[in-house]
Amino acid sequence: MAFWRSKKNREDDALGQTSAVPSEVSEKQPASQPANRSAESREESKLPPDESIASASSPGSEAKPSSGGLFSKMRRVLSKTRQTCRTDIRDLFKSEGTLVDDDFLEELFSRLVRTDMGVASAEAIRDDVATRLRARVVSLEEVLGTITEQTQTMLAQESAGIQYTDSGPTVILVVGVNGSGKTTSIGKLANFLHQSGRKVVLGAGDTFRAAAVEQLTVWAGRIGCEIVTGKPEADPASVAYQTVEKALSIGADIAIIDTAGRLQTQVNLMQQLEKIRRVVEKKIDTAPHEVLLVLDATAGQNAISQAQGFSDAAGCTGIVLAKLDGSAKGGVILPIREKFQLPVKFVGLGEGVDDIAAFDAAAFAKALFTQ
């Protein structure tokens, strides 16, 4: 902890943080905080390698890879899921083709469920295959092509990029359950926005976990953006307020605020989120402009059950699907879209600082099922 304090003192000198905080910020913290915060917070702690910082793109343009580049990345990170899908489904076929009958459709359904796409999504895909191909002798590639088209349709969403405010900094609040990859996703997102020519300020609002503050501070240093921190166990609302204040004072385009991991059942912590929202609204009446929910792809269906109801309680506007590269359960994105009714805005593609991409339904569906 002594190391964290000395690091904090240096940051204070460098940032010259202001503290004209409204009376609401200094409200007494809820009495009940998780006693085993460090044990609960098993978030990935890998820090970005220096060499992974991408070269800056032209200012004002979104740092998106070309469709070909994105598809290649999607293929790489979805390789485990794709291999499982193709192997399981391929086993249903004979060299001369297979008849699409009730037995085939039922077996197809059970194998789709293994990708963690859930019963409802697997049923929708099975029924689409039945509508198109029933009573025909088909090849593996025909069936996979049909599945890919249906998956793309199910994942289709309106443009889901960051909704920027017309004037002043866009405030992004990032929330999620413990261990979801939230802090790392913030670092990647900050770099993504920084590379597009936008000025970013980070707010280390997870004040109950010193490792999260240290981790985010390293991300900020590597990316080249400013960060606002608070004392250990300081009021997160105070840090959020100071972050927005800092963004306004230096003319930043984006303020991204980290929050402590929590479950929607932890009432006191959900109330803390409401307080953060009220406080940032005191500085910018339309803030926060985005509330992004980070979900761990490797947790599969468990991630959905953990975060059930979280989106409504926190007022979420979009989803970041983290750790997709380490999962054989890439199909979980389908029930996520179904249950949360929120756009998937970004997906994590690896451990490097530039391993994040804006979600593309067509590229994802194609990479999930096609060779």
Secondary structure in CASP SS format (residue, H / E / C, confidence):
PFRMAT SS
TARGET T0000
AUTHOR 0000-0000-0000
METHOD secondary structure of the structure
MODEL  1
M C 1.00
A H 1.00
F H 1.00
W H 1.00
R H 1.00
S H 1.00
K H 1.00
K H 1.00
N H 1.00
R H 1.00
E H 1.00
D H 1.00
D H 1.00
A H 1.00
L H 1.00
G C 1.00
Q C 1.00
T C 1.00
S C 1.00
A C 1.00
V C 1.00
P C 1.00
S H 1.00
E H 1.00
V H 1.00
S H 1.00
E C 1.00
K C 1.00
Q C 1.00
P C 1.00
A C 1.00
S C 1.00
Q C 1.00
P C 1.00
A C 1.00
N C 1.00
R H 1.00
S H 1.00
A H 1.00
E H 1.00
S C 1.00
R C 1.00
E C 1.00
E C 1.00
S C 1.00
K C 1.00
L C 1.00
P C 1.00
P C 1.00
D H 1.00
E H 1.00
S H 1.00
I C 1.00
A C 1.00
S C 1.00
A C 1.00
S C 1.00
S C 1.00
P C 1.00
G C 1.00
S C 1.00
E C 1.00
A C 1.00
K C 1.00
P C 1.00
S C 1.00
S H 1.00
G H 1.00
G H 1.00
L H 1.00
F H 1.00
S H 1.00
K H 1.00
M H 1.00
R H 1.00
R H 1.00
V H 1.00
L C 1.00
S H 1.00
K H 1.00
T H 1.00
R H 1.00
Q H 1.00
T H 1.00
C H 1.00
R H 1.00
T H 1.00
D H 1.00
I H 1.00
R H 1.00
D C 1.00
L C 1.00
F C 1.00
K C 1.00
S C 1.00
E C 1.00
G C 1.00
T E 1.00
L E 1.00
V C 1.00
D C 1.00
D H 1.00
D H 1.00
F H 1.00
L H 1.00
E H 1.00
E H 1.00
L H 1.00
F H 1.00
S H 1.00
R H 1.00
L H 1.00
V H 1.00
R C 1.00
T C 1.00
D C 1.00
M C 1.00
G C 1.00
V H 1.00
A H 1.00
S H 1.00
A H 1.00
E H 1.00
A H 1.00
I H 1.00
R H 1.00
D H 1.00
D H 1.00
V H 1.00
A H 1.00
T H 1.00
R H 1.00
L H 1.00
R C 1.00
A C 1.00
R C 1.00
V E 1.00
V E 1.00
S C 1.00
L H 1.00
E H 1.00
E H 1.00
V H 1.00
L H 1.00
G H 1.00
T H 1.00
I H 1.00
T H 1.00
E H 1.00
Q H 1.00
T H 1.00
Q H 1.00
T H 1.00
M H 1.00
L H 1.00
A C 1.00
Q C 1.00
E C 1.00
S C 1.00
A C 1.00
G C 1.00
I C 1.00
Q C 1.00
Y C 1.00
T C 1.00
D C 1.00
S C 1.00
G C 1.00
P C 1.00
T E 1.00
V E 1.00
I E 1.00
L E 1.00
V E 1.00
V E 1.00
G E 1.00
V C 1.00
N C 1.00
G C 1.00
S C 1.00
G C 1.00
K H 1.00
T H 1.00
T H 1.00
S H 1.00
I H 1.00
G H 1.00
K H 1.00
L H 1.00
A H 1.00
N H 1.00
F H 1.00
L H 1.00
H H 1.00
Q H 1.00
S C 1.00
G C 1.00
R C 1.00
K C 1.00
V E 1.00
V E 1.00
L E 1.00
G E 1.00
A C 1.00
G C 1.00
D C 1.00
T C 1.00
F C 1.00
R C 1.00
A H 1.00
A H 1.00
A H 1.00
V H 1.00
E H 1.00
Q H 1.00
L H 1.00
T H 1.00
V H 1.00
W H 1.00
A H 1.00
G H 1.00
R H 1.00
I H 1.00
G C 1.00
C C 1.00
E E 1.00
I E 1.00
V E 1.00
T C 1.00
G C 1.00
K C 1.00
P C 1.00
E C 1.00
A C 1.00
D C 1.00
P H 1.00
A H 1.00
S H 1.00
V H 1.00
A H 1.00
Y H 1.00
Q H 1.00
T H 1.00
V H 1.00
E H 1.00
K H 1.00
A H 1.00
L H 1.00
S H 1.00
I H 1.00
G C 1.00
A C 1.00
D C 1.00
I E 1.00
A E 1.00
I E 1.00
I E 1.00
D E 1.00
T C 1.00
A C 1.00
G C 1.00
R C 1.00
L C 1.00
Q C 1.00
T C 1.00
Q C 1.00
V H 1.00
N H 1.00
L H 1.00
M H 1.00
Q H 1.00
Q H 1.00
L H 1.00
E H 1.00
K H 1.00
I H 1.00
R H 1.00
R H 1.00
V H 1.00
V H 1.00
E H 1.00
K H 1.00
K H 1.00
I C 1.00
D C 1.00
T C 1.00
A C 1.00
P C 1.00
H C 1.00
E E 1.00
V E 1.00
L E 1.00
L E 1.00
V E 1.00
L E 1.00
D E 1.00
A H 1.00
T H 1.00
A H 1.00
G C 1.00
Q H 1.00
N H 1.00
A H 1.00
I H 1.00
S H 1.00
Q H 1.00
A H 1.00
Q C 1.00
G C 1.00
F H 1.00
S H 1.00
D H 1.00
A H 1.00
A H 1.00
G C 1.00
C C 1.00
T C 1.00
G E 1.00
I E 1.00
V E 1.00
L E 1.00
A E 1.00
K C 1.00
L H 1.00
D H 1.00
G H 1.00
S C 1.00
A C 1.00
K C 1.00
G H 1.00
G H 1.00
V H 1.00
I H 1.00
L H 1.00
P H 1.00
I H 1.00
R H 1.00
E H 1.00
K H 1.00
F H 1.00
Q C 1.00
L C 1.00
P C 1.00
V E 1.00
K E 1.00
F E 1.00
V E 1.00
G E 1.00
L C 1.00
G C 1.00
E C 1.00
G C 1.00
V C 1.00
D C 1.00
D C 1.00
I E 1.00
A E 1.00
A E 1.00
F C 1.00
D C 1.00
A H 1.00
A H 1.00
A H 1.00
F H 1.00
A H 1.00
K H 1.00
A H 1.00
L H 1.00
F H 1.00
T C 1.00
Q C 1.00
END
